Amino acid sequence: MASHRKPRTRVRTTAPAVGLTTAALASVTLLSTQSAMAAPDPKPGVEDVQKKVDDLYRQAGTATQQYNQAKEASAAQRAKVDALLDDVAERADELNEARRTLGSYAAAQYRSGSITPSATFFLADDPQSYFDQSQLMDRMTSRQQQAITDFRTQQAKASKKRAEAVRSLETLTTTQTTLRTSKQDVQKKLGEARTLLSKLTAEEKARLAAIERKKEAEARRKAQELAKQQAAAKAEADRKADEAAKESGGGTGTGTGSGSDSSATTGAEKVLAFARAQIGKPYVWGATGPASYDCSGLTQAAWKSAGVDIPRTTWDQVKIGTRVATADLRPGDLVFFYDDISHVGIYKGDGMMIHAPKPGANVREESIYYMPIYGSVRPA
C-alpha cells in the first residue's frame, strides 16, 4: 500500500555559506590584485633629487675627512712602528753583545776545569732566580757582576721595546681598517649620487641646472651685501684713523701699518696667489695636489706656499689660529661649512672664496654663502 505521507522538503543549509565564502574570497582576491597593480611610489621630483644629491656629496665630504684623518694617522703610525722595529733590532744587538760577554766568562771558567757559579747562572733555565742568590753574588768579581747587570738591563729594554712594537702594530692595523672603511664609504656615497643623477631625463637635468643657477645667484647677492658692509666698515675705520691722526698732529692715519700686519698681508697674498693658480684643477677626494685637490688639501697646500704648515683635515684646521666673525673676514682666512665641518674654502674678499667644491667639479671661485657657514679662522 502506497504511503500517503507528504515528502519532506529538504533544506539546503550549505549553499548560502558557500556563496558567502566565495564572495569573500573574490573580494580578497580583488583587493590583492588591486594592491599588486597599484601605482609604484611616485618618482622623486627634481628638487628632492637635488637635496638628496647635495646631502650625499656632503656625506662623502665627511667621509673624505675621515679618510684623510685615517691616512695621516696610518702614515704616522707606520713611521712609529718602523722606528720601534729598528730600536728592537738595536736592542737585540746589544743583548747579544751582553750575552757574548757572559759567554766568554763561562768559556774561560770551563777551560780552567770547572763550572763556576757565574757559568751556572748563565746556563741556567731561570738565570733571574739564580742571580737572586746572594752566594753567587759573593763569588762574582765586580767585572762579572757588571756584565750580568748589563745583560739584565738589555734584556728588559729589549722586552719592553718588543711589547711596544706589538702594540703599535695592532694600532696600525686598526687605523688601516678605518682607512679602508672610510674609502668604501666615500665611494658608496658618490656612487649613489651618480645613480640618482643618471636617472634624470634631459628635461629634469635642465630644471636641476636652473635650480642650481638660482641658488648661485642668491649666494652671490649675499656676497655682494657682505662686500658693501665690509667696504663701509673699512671706510669708517680709515676716517676715524685720519681724524685721530689730525688731532695728534701726525698727518693722515693711513700708512703701511705695523710690521706684523704687513707680514700677514704678504702671507695672505701668497696664499691667494697659489689658490688662484689652482683654479680649473679637478676635485679628487683625498688629493693634496699638485694636479688635483680635495677641499682641505687645497687650503693646506695654499698656506704651505706662504710658509705656514696647517693640519690636513677640516676638523683640525678649524682649531688653529684665531676665530674670526664673518663680517671681519680678510683675504686668506679659512671659512668652514656645515655643522659637521666637512668643507672649507679660502676667503678672497668681497664675500667670495676659492675652494675645491665636490666630485665632478673643479677648483673655482664661489660665494661663501653657497653653503651654510660654520665659522672662520685666521691661520696666521
HUHU-V342452 format. One line per field, one symbol per residue. phi: phi as a letter, one per 40 degrees, with the letter a starting at -180 (. if undefined). Layout:
# HUHU-V342452
phi: ???
This chain:
# HUHU-V342452
phi: .cccccccccbcccdcccccccccccccccccccccccccdccccccccccccdcccccccccccccdcccccccccccccccccccccccccccccccccccccccccccchaccdccdcccccbdcccccccccdccccccccccccccccccccccccccccccccccccccccccccccccdccccccccccccccccccccccccccccccccccccccccccccccccccccccccccccccgbgcccacgcccccccccccccccccccccdhcccbcgcbgccaabccccccccccccgbcbccbcccccccgbcbcdcbcbdgccbbbgccfcaabbcbhfgbbbaccadgbbdacaccccbccciabbda
